[in-house]
Amino acid sequence: MQRPKRWVPALLGAGVAAALALGGCSADGPVTAAGGAGVERAEQQAVATSAAVTTTPAAGAVDVAPGVPASVTVAGGSLVEVALTNPDGKRVAGNLAADKKSWVTTEDLGYGKTYTWSGTATGADGAAVPLAGAFTTAKPKRQVGASINTGDGQTYGVAMPIAVTFDAAVKDKVAAEQALEVETSVPTEGAWAWLDDRRAHWRPKEYWKPGTQVTVTVDIYGRDLGGGTYGRADLTSAFTIGRSQVVQANTQTHRMVVLRDGVPVMDFPASMGLDSDPGRVTRSGTHVVMSKHATYGMTNPKYDYENVVVPWAVRISNNGEFVHGYAPSIPQQGKRNVSHGCINLSPTNAKAYYDTALPGDPVEITGSTQQLGPADGDYYDWAIPWSQWTTMAATNN
């Protein structure tokens, strides 16, 4: 930029004026208009660069996991057009960023297919740079699917664990766990834990807050789960946590109390598992309501009974424990334990409880000599201390 010219008195001689003009060409003096434009053009040409385009996966890549988004980025320019086509010439859906510096796929790719890049980027120098190259996705040796224990639009109790069950053993649990996500409408501390090679459960540190909206995503399609095994399909589940209802049953007092939002609303005499027989003891620990049945046939060959039908049965574990009505034990209810592990109530009281129970409600049992644990099947999640639960995540091992 030129500095302002100094005023020169007219009485100065031509020689003095010429000397001043020559002095103006010193290093810190003004630059002529012609010279300045030339310098600026030279600087612009030095700065202008060609576009540097990067495609991911790179051209020639093979065994690409199709569940991982493909993308294009550009440095020193912008993307004009991007296309990724499958072997049939169909374009894969994608999104171009507002600044035109990147593009990413918005749909999954297929297994065992070759995809081709095409399009154009323009550099700061105005030159067009074509997009080119192709890559091939993996063809899995086998595929594994998964299921979620929660249903869309359903309401569950405050102890409900989230269970993702794979239909085959998972070799790379870290990769599988990274594909699992739990979103909640209110901040909720929780963690994944692997109960075995097929089952990953998520539960909060404390009981859920009533009214929490929960969305579970199982994003396993196209992901390498180890040993040449890839995920078969993605899954989602969105549900709501209902009111807080907690059952507290004590094998020594022979009572079952129901608290709703912390307030006792029912207090029933009960008979639980016979204390003197380890095979009949009702397990202590936090159980979880799993299902409800207006009538249920009880069978236990070890104790010589088959299809004994009971009313208003609420399953609280997979080891045969229920809360249910049983008229023959009414004389013992509130006094002694005579059942084969279930919580016996009168049919009337069982119906009153049955009508209020939700899957996911906690049933906290105390006082017995046996503890709920892995041998009792789902759900024993709350029997595991939080400090231990957090060590059972694949990403922590």
N, C-alpha and C positions, 0 to 999 in steps of 0.2 A: 504494500500500500504506500502511495506517495505521500510524503510529508508536505505541508503547505509551503509555497514559495515565499521567500522573504522579499519585502518591498525594497527596491534598489533606487536611490535618488537619481533623478534624471541628469544631474550635473556630473555624475561619475563618468570618467572617460571610458572609451570603448575597451581599453586594455584592462582597466580595473574590473569592468563588467565581465569581460572574458575570463579573468582570473577567478572571479566568483563562480562563474558557470563551471569552470574546470574543477574548483573546489567542491562543487556539488556532486562530483562523480566519485567522491571518496567512499570508503566502505560503509559509513553510516549516513551517507547522503541520499537524496531522492533518486528513484529509479524512473526512467522514462516510461511513458505509457506503452510504447511498443515492446520494450524489454520486459515489462511486468506481465503482459498478456502471454508472452512466450514462456516465461518461467512457470506461470500458472498452468498452461497447457501441458508442459513437461511433467509437472507434479501430478496432474490428473492421469496422465498416461502411465506414470510409474505406479500409482495406487490401483488403477483398474486391473482386475484379475479375472481369470476364467473360473467358472463354477467348478467346485470339487464335489462330486456326487458320491455318496456311499449308500449301497443297498445292503440290507440285512434281511435274510441271509445273503451272503456274497455269491457272485456268479460262480457256478460250478459246485456249490455246496450240495452234499448228499446226506441222507438220513436225518433230515431236518424235522424236528418235532412240530407237527402241524397245528398244535394248540397254542404255540407261541406266536404273537403277532409279527408279521413281516413289515418292514418299514424302509423308507428312503429319507435321507437327510442331505442337505446341500449347504456348503460353506462358500462364501464369496459370490453369492447369486441367489436365485429363487427358482422354484419349480413352476413350470408352465403347465405341464400335463404329466400325469402318472397313470400307468395302467399295469396291472398284474393279471395275466390271463392263464386259465387252466388249459389242459390239453385240447379241450373242445373249443377254445377261443373265447370262452366266457370270462368276463371281467370279474375279479374279486372285489367286493365292496370295500371301500376305504375312505379315509377322511384326510383332507388337505388342511393343514394348520392355517390360521388366519394370516400369519406372516409369510406363508408359502415357503417356509424353510424345511418342512417335514411332511411326510405322508405316512399313514399307518393303516393296516387292514382293520376292518371292523367285523369281519366274519372269520370263522375257522377255515383252515385249509383242509383238503382231503388227504387220506393216507395213500402213500405210494403213487404220487402224481408229480409231474414236472410242471413248474410254473415259470412263466417268462415275463421279464420286465420290459417295458417300453415307455416312451414319453420323452420329454425334453426339459432341460433346465437352462436358464440364461444367466451368464456371468455378469459381473460388473463391467466387463469390457464389451458387453453386448453380444458376445458370441454364444451360439446355441451349443449345448452339450447333450448328446442323446443318452437316454437310459437304455441299457441293454444287459443281456445275461439271463441265465436261467438257473434254477435249483430244483432239487428233487426231495420230496418229503419221505419220511420213513415208512416202511411197510412192516407193521408189527408182527412179531412171532405169535403174540396172543393179545387179547384185549380183556380188561377187567372192568366190571361195572360196579355200581355202588347204590345204596339205598339210604334214605333218611327216615328216622323214626317219627318225625313230626309232619303233620299235614297242613296244607295251605288253608288259611282262614280259620284254623282251629284255635281253641283257647285251652291253656294248660296251667297247672298249678305251679307254685313258686319254687318247687324242687326239681322241675323237669330238666333232665339232662338231654343234650343233643347227641344222638348216636348215629355215626356214619359207618355203615357196614359194607365192606367190599366183598365181592363174591369169590375172591381168591386171595391168597396171601400176597401182601405188598412187600416187595424187596426194598424199594427205596422209600422209606417212610417219610424222610425229610421232604422229598419232592411231592409226595401225596399231601402231607400236612400243609405245605406252602400253597396248595390248590384249594384249601378249605378256608372259608371266611365266615365270621359271625358279626353281623351289624346289629346294634341295638339303639333304640330311640332315646335311651338315657344311658349315661356312662355306667358300664358294668364290667368289673374286673372278672376275668375268667381265663380258662386255659384248656388246651387239648391234652388228652392223655391217651396213650395206646394201651388197651387192655390185653391185646394179643396182636398177631400179625394181620388180622382182618378188621378189627374194631377200634375206631378212634372216637372217643367221647369228649364233648366240651361241656363244662359246667361252670357256673359262676362261683366265686370264692364264698359268697354268702347266698342265701336264698334270693331269687329274682325280686325286683321291686314290682308290685302289682301294677298292671297297665303297660308294662314294657312291650314295645313292638320289636320283634326279632326277625331278621332275615338271614337264612343260612344259604351259602353258595358252595357247591361242590364243583369246582372248575377243573375237572380231570381230563376232559376230552383232548386228545392230541398230546398229552403230557407223558413223558418217559417216566414210568414208575419202577424202572429197574429190570434187568434181565431180559430186555426186549419186549417187555409188557407195557402197553399204553392204555390210557383211559378210554372207555367206550363212549360215554355220554356225560354231559354236564347235568347237574340237578340244582334246584332251588326249593326253598321252603320258607314261607312267611307266616308267622303265627303271633299270637298275643298271650301274655301272661295275665291270668285273671286275678281274682281277689286272693288274699292270703288266707288259706285254711290249713291248719296244722293239727294233726291228731297226736295226742300224747297218751300212750298206753303203758301201764306199769304192771309187770307180772306179779309183783308182790302185793300191791294194793287191790289188784283185780278190778281196775277201773279203766275206762277209755274216755278221755276228755277231748272234745273238739273245740278248738279255738279259731274264731274267725276274726281276722284283723286284730289279733291279740286278746280278744274277749271270749271267755268260755260261753258256748252256745248249747253244748250237749255234754252230759256226764252220765255214762252208762256203766252198769255192772257188767263185767266180762269174765269169761273163762278162757285162759290161754293154754299153751302147750304144757303137757305134763312134765314137771321139773325133774322127776327121777329117771326119765328116759331121754338120753341125748338125742335120739332120733325123733323125739316129739317136742323138744323145747322150742318155743318161739324165740327167734333170734333177736338179740338186742341190737340196736343201731337204727339209723335213719333209712327206712324203706321208702319207696316211691309208688304211688298208685299207678298201675299199669293198664288196667282194663276193668270194665264193669259188666256183670251178667245178672239178669233178673233171676235166673236159676242156673245152677251149675252142678254137674255130676262129679263127685269126688271119688277117686279111686286110688288105693294104696295096697298093692299085693302084699307088701311086707307085713302089714297089719290086718290082712284078711278082710278088707272091705272094697267093694266095687260099685261104682255109679250110685253113690249115696247123694241124692239130689237135695241141695240146700238153696234157700232163697236169698236174694239180695247180696250176691257175692262180689266183693271188690278185691281184685288181685293186688298184692303188694310186693311180690317177688316172684322169681321163677323157680323157687324151691317148693312150691305148693302152699305158701302162706297166703291166706285171704282174711278179710274181715267179712263175716257172713252171719246170717241168721241160723240158729239151731235150737229148736224148741226143747229137745231132750236134755240139753245141758242147762236149762234155766235154773233148776235148783242149785247148781254149782256156781252160776255166774255171780261174781262179786264176792265169792268165798274161797274157791280153790280152782286150780288149773287141771283140766281133764282132757283138753283137746289134743289133736295130733299136730299141733303147730299153728293152727289158725286162731284168730280172735273170734270167739263165739259171742254173739249177742242174741237177745230175743228177736224173733222175726220183726216185731214192731219197731224196736230200736234200730235194727239193721236197715230197715226200709228208710227210716228217718235219716240215717247217715248216708245210705246209698244215693238218695235223691240229691245230696249236696256235693258228693265227691266228684273231683275232676282228675283225669290222668295228669300226673305230675305233682299231685298233692303229697307233702311229706307225712309219713307215719313214723313218729319217733317212739321206739319201744325201749324200755329200760327194765332192769331188774333180773334178767335171766342169766344163765351160766354160759350161754353160747352167743358168739358175736356174728353178725352179718358179714359175709366176705365173698371172695371170688367163687367159691364152690356153690354159692346160692344163685349165680347167674345174674342177668340184668334185673333191676338196677342196684348195684351195690356202690355206686359212685360216691355217695356221701359217707360211706364207711371208711373212705381213704382220707387221711389228714391232708389238708391243703399243701403243707410243706412237702409231702410225698407226691401228691398229685402233680405238682408242677415239674417234678423230675421225670415224669412219665411222658412228657412231650418229646417227639423225635428231634425237634430243633434244639433241645437242651442236652442231648446226648452226643 
